[in-house]
Amino acid sequence: MDEQRGTQKQIAKRYKDRVDYRNAGSPWRRTRFWSSFIAILGGSAAIYFGRDRTPSEFFNTGPLSRHHSRLEKGCVSCHQPESFSEDGPPGPPRFFQVTVDRFRNGAPSFARIDQACQVCHKQHGFHEPNVVENHSCSACHKEHQGPGPMPPSTTLDCAACHNDRAIMQASTALGKQLPPTQFRLNPKVVSTTGARPVVLQLPRPADGYTQTFASFRDGHPAFQLQRENVREADLLRFNHQRHLAGPGIPPTRAGAKLDCNYCHQPEPSGRYMQRVSFEASCQECHSLQLDVKNPDFQLPHGDAQLVRTFLRTLPAQYAEFARRKRGMTNESGINEFAVQQVRQLLAQFSSAEELERAVFFTKSPYRAAAQSDPAARAKYSGCAYCHEVKQAAGVSYPTAEIAKPVIIDRWMPHAHFNHAKHATVSSCRDCHASAEASQLTSDVLMPTKESCATCHGPGGKAEKASDCVTCHTYHAPDFRAIPPVTASTISVKQMLLGTTQQLR
């Protein structure tokens, strides 16, 4: 038998002595009980009777942020009173109602504060519909932290869900039960020029965006563009490699070597890039020079019907050219000049129909050997040199149908990016590394996640700017944006063309 435990009788006696000791009253115990009771009662009384005379700092945890400073004296704007408090004036009954409610139900829900936030922030919705449980506004947007700007949300706020496998699995399951129209696939996109940008919108993945990861540097998935090997669907032909590093590319008229910045110019705000256009970027070299002997006599651009009309009225076009460019005023001289130029131009072709066919369907109709000198500006190369041109069905005469280019302005609409903040990057190719070797229009030349992590990662010069809010927002986009693409089997080409039509 264990001597330390003793006999059964001794064990039973020790147990009884302990129970008696706990049940027995003592001055020390009574003092502790009454001290606690008086402290609670006194504190409640002090709050009740002194609330009107106590400085606001006693109840206020700190000053409001700069944007909410006008509400400094109006706590009720955010902290709505209890629903039952509206039944009568302030007084003991209401105070005891609140006290009883706290004991029974605990602290009130943050729903009242959320509703107060949305009185002013009406355009802010909560997260996507497959979120299992929305956080309160004040969980991420923390007030009373000081008079400066409100502290931004941190990666820890996002990781509370996105680094929790159980929550992400529940979001995946919920998302599969919801119709695709519930998801805002086209967020509200900022435009600093007033024109609505063309936005790339990829179909939502089967599991949604629910991969578990802790931060951008630790487990963030590859961008969807690279993850799904998205290809550019624009039918306009362009070879980056040839323009950036190929032989035979003459310098610009300013004498500089052709580089990325020649075509890709920032908007006035510097945040986004302007859309590349023929007039601003291409025309200096590809001038649509129709007549070698008259370099300024050029075809119009952008409308096949207008080009066809131009070719069918060549005498009138040459006459107008003589007036505007040559300064001729004598009508007989103008007519003689026009006839002579038309004869010289048509001498290269068997008929006017053959000239029109060459303009629309031949990739290089006017490139004689002498004109290919790199020191000279590029001459007109035919619509088919850059565009996809097809013969209109059911028409014998050469009638061209030219595929309209689809220029994407926003490739990653769910993410924020500001080119102006990246002005210190030494070269565009540091981020768009694949541009120099790209020969096909279908190549998507956006930066990869790995290239971003070079700076926004451990040891990078922008390591501190790697929180989720650097690129993303929590709030779901506005429903007023472009209608979403709902078909999961739609091709990228169909999606791009459909998006373009919606934006016109």
C-alpha positions as CSV (number, residue, x, y, z in Angstrom):
1,M,0.0,0.0,0.0
2,D,1.2,3.5,-0.8
3,E,2.3,5.0,2.5
4,Q,1.9,8.6,1.1
5,R,-1.8,8.0,0.3
6,G,-2.6,6.2,3.5
7,T,-5.5,4.0,4.2
8,Q,-8.9,4.5,2.6
9,K,-10.2,5.9,5.9
10,Q,-7.3,8.5,6.0
11,I,-7.9,9.5,2.4
12,A,-11.6,10.1,3.0
13,K,-10.8,12.2,6.1
14,R,-8.4,14.4,4.2
15,Y,-11.0,15.0,1.5
16,K,-13.7,15.9,4.1
17,D,-11.3,18.3,5.8
18,R,-10.6,20.1,2.5
19,V,-14.3,20.4,1.7
20,D,-15.1,21.8,5.1
21,Y,-12.3,24.3,4.8
22,R,-13.6,25.5,1.5
23,N,-17.1,25.9,2.8
24,A,-16.1,27.5,6.0
25,G,-16.2,31.3,6.1
26,S,-13.3,33.4,7.1
27,P,-12.7,37.2,7.5
28,W,-10.2,37.2,4.6
29,R,-12.7,35.7,2.2
30,R,-15.5,37.9,3.2
31,T,-13.2,41.0,2.8
32,R,-12.3,39.9,-0.7
33,F,-15.9,39.3,-1.7
34,W,-17.2,42.7,-0.4
35,S,-14.2,44.6,-1.8
36,S,-14.9,43.2,-5.3
37,F,-18.6,43.9,-5.0
38,I,-18.1,47.5,-3.8
39,A,-15.5,48.1,-6.6
40,I,-17.9,46.9,-9.3
41,L,-20.8,48.9,-7.8
42,G,-18.7,52.0,-7.3
43,G,-17.3,51.9,-10.9
44,S,-20.8,51.5,-12.4
45,A,-22.1,54.4,-10.3
46,A,-19.1,56.6,-11.3
47,I,-19.7,55.9,-14.9
48,Y,-23.4,56.6,-14.6
49,F,-23.3,59.8,-12.5
50,G,-20.0,61.2,-13.9
51,R,-20.5,60.5,-17.6
52,D,-21.7,64.1,-18.3
53,R,-18.9,65.7,-16.3
54,T,-16.0,63.4,-17.1
55,P,-13.6,64.5,-19.9
56,S,-14.2,62.8,-23.2
57,E,-10.7,61.3,-23.1
58,F,-12.0,59.0,-20.3
59,F,-14.2,57.2,-22.7
60,N,-12.4,58.0,-26.0
61,T,-9.4,55.8,-26.8
62,G,-7.8,58.4,-28.9
63,P,-8.4,61.2,-31.5
64,L,-10.0,60.4,-34.8
65,S,-8.1,60.1,-38.1
66,R,-7.8,63.2,-40.3
67,H,-10.7,62.1,-42.7
68,H,-13.1,61.6,-39.7
69,S,-12.0,64.7,-37.7
70,R,-15.3,66.4,-38.4
71,L,-17.0,63.7,-36.3
72,E,-14.8,64.3,-33.3
73,K,-17.7,65.9,-31.3
74,G,-20.4,63.5,-32.6
75,C,-19.7,60.0,-31.3
76,V,-23.3,59.1,-32.1
77,S,-22.5,59.3,-35.8
78,C,-20.7,56.0,-35.6
79,H,-21.7,54.6,-32.2
80,Q,-25.4,54.3,-32.5
81,P,-27.4,54.0,-29.3
82,E,-29.1,50.8,-28.3
83,S,-32.4,50.1,-30.0
84,F,-34.4,50.1,-26.7
85,S,-32.8,53.4,-25.6
86,E,-35.0,55.3,-28.1
87,D,-38.2,54.4,-26.0
88,G,-37.5,57.0,-23.4
89,P,-35.2,59.8,-22.1
90,P,-31.8,59.0,-20.5
91,G,-32.1,57.9,-16.9
92,P,-31.7,55.0,-14.5
93,P,-34.1,52.7,-16.4
94,R,-32.1,52.9,-19.6
95,F,-28.8,52.6,-17.7
96,F,-30.0,49.4,-16.1
97,Q,-31.4,48.1,-19.4
98,V,-28.0,48.5,-21.0
99,T,-26.3,46.8,-18.0
100,V,-28.7,43.8,-18.1
101,D,-28.3,43.5,-21.8
102,R,-24.5,43.4,-21.5
103,F,-24.7,40.6,-18.9
104,R,-27.1,38.6,-20.9
105,N,-25.9,39.1,-24.5
106,G,-22.3,40.4,-24.1
107,A,-21.0,43.3,-26.1
108,P,-23.2,44.5,-28.9
109,S,-22.6,43.5,-32.6
110,F,-20.3,45.6,-34.8
111,A,-23.2,45.6,-37.3
112,R,-24.4,49.0,-36.0
113,I,-21.0,50.6,-36.6
114,D,-20.8,48.9,-40.1
115,Q,-24.2,50.4,-40.9
116,A,-23.0,53.8,-39.7
117,C,-20.0,53.5,-42.0
118,Q,-22.1,52.8,-45.0
119,V,-24.2,55.9,-44.5
120,C,-21.3,57.9,-45.9
121,H,-19.4,55.1,-47.8
122,K,-22.3,53.9,-49.9
123,Q,-20.1,52.8,-52.8
124,H,-18.2,50.3,-50.6
125,G,-19.5,46.8,-50.6
126,F,-18.1,44.0,-48.6
127,H,-16.0,41.1,-50.0
128,E,-17.0,38.6,-52.7
129,P,-20.1,36.6,-52.1
130,N,-18.3,33.3,-51.3
131,V,-16.7,34.8,-48.2
132,V,-17.7,32.6,-45.2
133,E,-18.0,35.4,-42.7
134,N,-17.4,39.1,-43.4
135,H,-15.2,41.0,-41.0
136,S,-16.5,44.2,-39.5
137,C,-15.3,47.5,-41.0
138,S,-13.5,48.4,-37.8
139,A,-11.7,45.0,-37.8
140,C,-9.4,46.3,-40.6
141,H,-10.0,50.1,-40.5
142,K,-8.9,50.9,-37.0
143,E,-10.0,54.3,-35.7
144,H,-8.9,56.4,-32.7
145,Q,-5.2,55.7,-33.5
146,G,-4.2,59.4,-34.0
147,P,-5.0,62.5,-35.9
148,G,-3.1,61.5,-39.1
149,P,-4.3,59.2,-41.8
150,M,-6.1,56.1,-40.8
151,P,-3.6,53.2,-40.6
152,P,-3.9,50.9,-43.6
153,S,-5.0,47.3,-43.4
154,T,-2.1,44.9,-42.9
155,T,-1.3,41.6,-44.4
156,L,-2.2,40.0,-41.0
157,D,-5.8,41.2,-41.6
158,C,-5.9,39.4,-44.9
159,A,-4.0,36.4,-43.7
160,A,-6.7,35.8,-41.0
161,C,-8.7,34.2,-43.8
162,H,-6.3,33.6,-46.7
163,N,-3.8,31.7,-44.6
164,D,-6.5,29.6,-43.0
165,R,-7.0,26.4,-45.0
166,A,-10.4,25.6,-43.4
167,I,-11.8,29.0,-44.2
168,M,-10.5,28.9,-47.8
169,Q,-12.0,25.4,-48.3
170,A,-15.3,26.6,-47.0
171,S,-15.2,29.6,-49.4
172,T,-14.4,27.3,-52.3
173,A,-17.4,25.1,-51.4
174,L,-19.7,28.1,-51.0
175,G,-18.5,29.6,-54.3
176,K,-19.4,26.5,-56.3
177,Q,-23.0,26.8,-55.0
178,L,-23.4,30.4,-56.3
179,P,-24.3,31.4,-59.8
180,P,-21.4,33.1,-61.7
181,T,-23.4,36.3,-62.0
182,Q,-22.9,36.8,-58.2
183,F,-19.2,37.5,-58.7
184,R,-18.0,40.9,-59.8
185,L,-15.5,39.9,-62.5
186,N,-15.2,43.4,-63.9
187,P,-14.1,45.8,-61.2
188,K,-14.4,49.5,-61.4
189,V,-11.3,50.7,-63.3
190,V,-9.9,54.2,-62.9
191,S,-9.3,56.3,-66.0
192,T,-7.5,59.6,-65.8
193,T,-8.3,60.6,-69.4
194,G,-12.1,60.3,-69.2
195,A,-12.2,57.5,-71.8
196,R,-13.4,54.1,-70.7
197,P,-10.5,51.7,-70.9
198,V,-10.6,48.3,-72.5
199,V,-10.2,45.7,-69.7
200,L,-9.0,42.2,-69.9
201,Q,-11.3,39.9,-67.9
202,L,-10.4,36.3,-67.6
203,P,-13.0,33.7,-66.5
204,R,-13.1,33.0,-62.8
205,P,-11.2,29.8,-61.9
206,A,-13.2,26.8,-60.8
207,D,-12.2,27.1,-57.2
208,G,-12.1,30.9,-57.2
209,Y,-9.2,32.8,-55.7
210,T,-9.0,30.7,-52.6
211,Q,-5.4,29.4,-52.5
212,T,-3.9,29.5,-49.0
213,F,-0.9,31.7,-48.5
214,A,0.6,33.9,-45.8
215,S,1.9,36.9,-47.8
216,F,3.1,38.0,-51.2
217,R,6.6,36.8,-50.5
218,D,5.4,33.5,-48.9
219,G,3.2,31.4,-51.1
220,H,1.3,34.0,-53.2
221,P,0.3,32.1,-56.4
222,A,1.6,33.1,-59.8
223,F,-0.5,35.7,-61.6
224,Q,-3.4,34.3,-63.5
225,L,-2.0,35.5,-66.8
226,Q,1.1,33.3,-66.4
227,R,-0.7,30.5,-64.5
228,E,-3.1,29.9,-67.3
229,N,-0.6,30.9,-70.1
230,V,-3.0,33.5,-71.5
231,R,-2.3,34.6,-75.1
232,E,-3.0,37.9,-76.7
233,A,-5.9,37.7,-79.1
234,D,-5.3,40.9,-81.0
235,L,-4.9,40.2,-84.8
236,L,-2.7,43.2,-85.4
237,R,0.8,42.0,-86.3
238,F,3.7,43.4,-84.2
239,N,7.2,42.1,-83.5
240,H,8.8,43.6,-80.4
241,Q,12.2,41.9,-81.0
242,R,12.5,43.5,-84.5
243,H,11.6,47.0,-83.3
244,L,13.9,46.9,-80.2
245,A,16.9,45.0,-81.4
246,G,16.5,44.1,-85.0
247,P,18.8,45.4,-87.8
248,G,17.6,47.9,-90.3
249,I,15.5,50.0,-87.9
250,P,16.3,53.6,-88.6
251,P,16.6,56.1,-85.7
252,T,13.7,58.4,-84.9
253,R,13.6,61.9,-86.4
254,A,15.0,63.1,-83.1
255,G,18.0,60.9,-83.8
256,A,17.4,58.5,-81.0
257,K,17.3,54.8,-81.1
258,L,13.8,53.3,-81.0
259,D,13.0,52.1,-77.4
260,C,10.0,51.2,-75.3
261,N,9.3,54.9,-74.3
262,Y,8.9,56.0,-77.9
263,C,5.6,54.1,-78.2
264,H,4.6,53.6,-74.5
265,Q,4.0,57.1,-73.1
266,P,2.4,57.7,-69.6
267,E,-0.8,59.5,-69.1
268,P,-0.7,63.0,-67.6
269,S,-1.0,61.5,-64.1
270,G,1.7,59.0,-64.7
271,R,-0.3,56.2,-63.3
272,Y,-1.2,54.4,-66.5
273,M,0.1,54.3,-70.0
274,Q,-1.6,55.9,-72.9
275,R,-3.1,53.7,-75.5
276,V,-0.7,53.1,-78.4
277,S,-2.0,54.7,-81.6
278,F,-0.9,54.7,-85.2
279,E,-0.8,58.5,-85.4
280,A,1.3,58.9,-82.2
281,S,3.6,55.9,-82.5
282,C,3.7,54.3,-85.9
283,Q,3.2,56.9,-88.5
284,E,6.7,58.5,-88.3
285,C,8.1,55.3,-89.8
286,H,5.1,53.6,-91.4
287,S,3.9,56.8,-93.1
288,L,1.5,55.2,-95.6
289,Q,3.5,57.0,-98.4
290,L,1.6,55.9,-101.5
291,D,3.7,57.7,-104.1
292,V,7.6,57.7,-103.9
293,K,7.9,60.8,-105.9
294,N,5.5,62.7,-103.6
295,P,6.4,61.7,-100.1
296,D,3.7,63.8,-98.5
297,F,1.0,62.2,-100.6
298,Q,-0.3,59.6,-98.1
299,L,-3.3,57.3,-97.7
300,P,-5.8,57.9,-94.8
301,H,-5.7,55.4,-92.0
302,G,-8.4,53.7,-89.9
303,D,-11.3,53.3,-92.3
304,A,-11.2,50.8,-95.2
305,Q,-14.1,52.6,-96.9
306,L,-12.4,55.9,-96.7
307,V,-9.2,54.4,-98.3
308,R,-11.3,52.9,-101.1
309,T,-12.9,56.3,-101.8
310,F,-9.5,57.9,-101.7
311,L,-8.2,55.5,-104.4
312,R,-11.2,55.9,-106.6
313,T,-10.8,59.7,-106.6
314,L,-7.1,59.9,-107.1
315,P,-7.3,62.9,-109.6
316,A,-9.2,65.0,-107.1
317,Q,-6.8,63.8,-104.3
318,Y,-3.7,64.8,-106.3
319,A,-5.3,68.2,-107.1
320,E,-6.0,68.9,-103.5
321,F,-2.4,67.8,-102.7
322,A,-1.1,70.3,-105.3
323,R,-3.0,73.1,-103.6
324,R,-2.1,72.2,-100.0
325,K,1.4,70.9,-100.3
326,R,2.8,72.4,-103.4
327,G,1.1,75.8,-103.1
328,M,-0.2,75.7,-106.7
329,T,-3.1,78.1,-107.5
330,N,-3.5,77.8,-111.3
331,E,-6.3,75.4,-112.0
332,S,-5.0,74.2,-115.4
333,G,-1.6,73.5,-113.9
334,I,-3.2,71.7,-111.0
335,N,-5.3,69.5,-113.3
336,E,-2.2,68.8,-115.5
337,F,-0.2,67.9,-112.4
338,A,-2.9,65.5,-111.1
339,V,-3.3,63.7,-114.4
340,Q,0.5,63.2,-114.7
341,Q,0.8,61.8,-111.2
342,V,-2.1,59.4,-111.6
343,R,-0.5,58.1,-114.9
344,Q,2.9,57.6,-113.2
345,L,1.3,55.7,-110.3
346,L,-1.0,53.5,-112.4
347,A,2.0,52.6,-114.7
348,Q,3.1,50.2,-112.0
349,F,-0.1,48.3,-112.2
350,S,-2.2,46.8,-115.0
351,S,-5.4,48.5,-113.8
352,A,-7.0,50.6,-111.1
353,E,-8.4,47.4,-109.7
354,E,-5.0,45.9,-109.4
355,L,-3.8,49.0,-107.5
356,E,-6.6,48.7,-105.0
357,R,-5.9,45.0,-104.5
358,A,-2.3,45.8,-103.9
359,V,-3.1,48.4,-101.3
360,F,-5.4,46.2,-99.3
361,F,-4.1,42.6,-99.8
362,T,-0.4,42.7,-100.6
363,K,2.0,42.8,-97.7
364,S,4.6,44.9,-99.4
365,P,3.4,46.4,-102.7
366,Y,5.8,49.4,-103.0
367,R,9.0,48.2,-101.5
368,A,11.6,48.4,-104.4
369,A,15.2,47.4,-103.6
370,A,16.3,51.0,-103.4
371,Q,13.6,51.9,-100.9
372,S,14.7,49.3,-98.3
373,D,17.8,51.4,-97.4
374,P,17.8,51.6,-93.6
375,A,18.8,55.2,-93.7
376,A,15.5,56.1,-95.4
377,R,12.1,56.2,-93.7
378,A,9.9,53.1,-94.2
379,K,7.6,53.3,-97.1
380,Y,4.0,52.2,-97.3
381,S,3.8,48.4,-97.0
382,G,0.1,47.6,-97.5
383,C,-2.7,47.1,-95.1
384,A,-2.0,43.4,-94.8
385,Y,1.5,44.2,-93.6
386,C,0.1,44.9,-90.1
387,H,-3.6,44.0,-90.3
388,E,-5.6,40.9,-91.0
389,V,-7.4,41.6,-94.3
390,K,-10.0,39.4,-95.9
391,Q,-12.0,39.6,-99.1
392,A,-15.6,40.4,-98.5
393,A,-17.8,37.4,-99.2
394,G,-19.9,37.5,-102.3
395,V,-18.1,40.4,-104.0
396,S,-16.0,40.0,-107.1
397,Y,-14.4,43.5,-107.0
398,P,-11.6,43.8,-104.3
399,T,-13.6,44.8,-101.2
400,A,-11.5,44.5,-98.1
401,E,-12.7,43.6,-94.5
402,I,-10.0,44.7,-92.1
403,A,-10.0,43.2,-88.5
404,K,-10.1,46.1,-86.0
405,P,-7.3,46.0,-83.5
406,V,-8.2,45.2,-79.8
407,I,-5.8,47.2,-77.6
408,I,-6.0,46.2,-74.0
409,D,-5.6,49.1,-71.5
410,R,-5.8,47.2,-68.3
411,W,-4.4,43.7,-68.2
412,M,-4.7,43.1,-64.4
413,P,-7.8,45.1,-63.3
414,H,-8.0,43.4,-59.9
415,A,-4.6,44.9,-58.9
416,H,-3.4,48.4,-58.3
417,F,-0.4,49.7,-60.2
418,N,1.1,53.1,-60.6
419,H,3.9,53.6,-63.2
420,A,4.8,56.9,-61.7
421,K,5.9,55.2,-58.4
422,H,8.2,52.9,-60.4
423,A,9.9,55.7,-62.3
424,T,13.2,54.9,-60.5
425,V,13.3,51.5,-62.2
426,S,16.2,51.8,-64.6
427,S,14.6,50.2,-67.7
428,C,11.1,49.0,-68.8
429,R,12.8,45.7,-69.6
430,D,13.6,45.1,-65.9
431,C,9.9,44.3,-65.4
432,H,8.8,43.4,-69.0
433,A,11.8,41.1,-69.5
434,S,10.2,39.0,-72.2
435,A,9.6,42.0,-74.6
436,E,13.0,42.0,-76.2
437,A,12.7,38.4,-77.4
438,S,9.0,38.5,-78.4
439,Q,8.2,38.0,-82.0
440,L,4.5,37.4,-81.8
441,T,1.6,39.6,-81.0
442,S,0.1,36.8,-79.0
443,D,2.9,37.1,-76.4
444,V,1.6,38.6,-73.2
445,L,4.5,40.7,-71.9
446,M,3.2,41.6,-68.4
447,P,5.6,41.2,-65.4
448,T,5.5,38.0,-63.6
449,K,5.1,37.5,-59.9
450,E,8.8,36.6,-59.6
451,S,9.8,39.9,-61.3
452,C,7.7,41.8,-58.8
453,A,9.1,39.9,-55.9
454,T,12.6,41.0,-56.9
455,C,11.8,44.4,-55.3
456,H,8.7,43.6,-53.3
457,G,10.3,40.7,-51.4
458,P,13.0,39.9,-48.9
459,G,16.0,42.1,-49.5
460,G,14.3,44.1,-52.2
461,K,14.4,47.9,-52.3
462,A,10.6,47.9,-52.0
463,E,10.4,45.2,-49.4
464,K,8.2,47.3,-47.0
465,A,5.7,47.8,-49.8
466,S,4.6,44.2,-50.0
467,D,1.4,44.2,-47.9
468,C,-1.7,42.9,-49.6
469,V,-3.2,46.4,-49.8
470,T,-0.3,47.5,-51.9
471,C,-2.0,45.8,-54.9
472,H,-5.4,44.7,-53.8
473,T,-8.5,46.0,-52.0
474,Y,-10.7,44.0,-49.8
475,H,-14.0,45.5,-50.9
476,A,-15.9,43.9,-53.8
477,P,-15.9,46.0,-57.0
478,D,-18.8,48.1,-58.0
479,F,-21.7,46.3,-59.9
480,R,-21.9,49.4,-62.2
481,A,-18.8,48.2,-64.0
482,I,-18.7,46.3,-67.3
483,P,-21.0,43.3,-67.3
484,P,-19.0,40.2,-66.4
485,V,-18.2,37.3,-68.8
486,T,-20.1,34.3,-67.4
487,A,-19.3,31.5,-69.8
488,S,-16.4,29.4,-68.5
489,T,-15.7,28.0,-71.9
490,I,-15.5,31.3,-73.8
491,S,-12.2,31.8,-75.7
492,V,-9.9,34.7,-74.9
493,K,-10.5,36.0,-78.4
494,Q,-14.2,36.0,-78.0
495,M,-13.9,37.5,-74.6
496,L,-11.6,40.3,-75.8
497,L,-13.9,41.2,-78.8
498,G,-17.0,41.0,-76.6
499,T,-15.4,43.3,-74.0
500,T,-14.5,45.8,-76.7
501,Q,-18.0,45.9,-78.0
502,Q,-19.4,46.5,-74.5
503,L,-17.1,49.4,-74.0
504,R,-18.1,51.3,-77.1
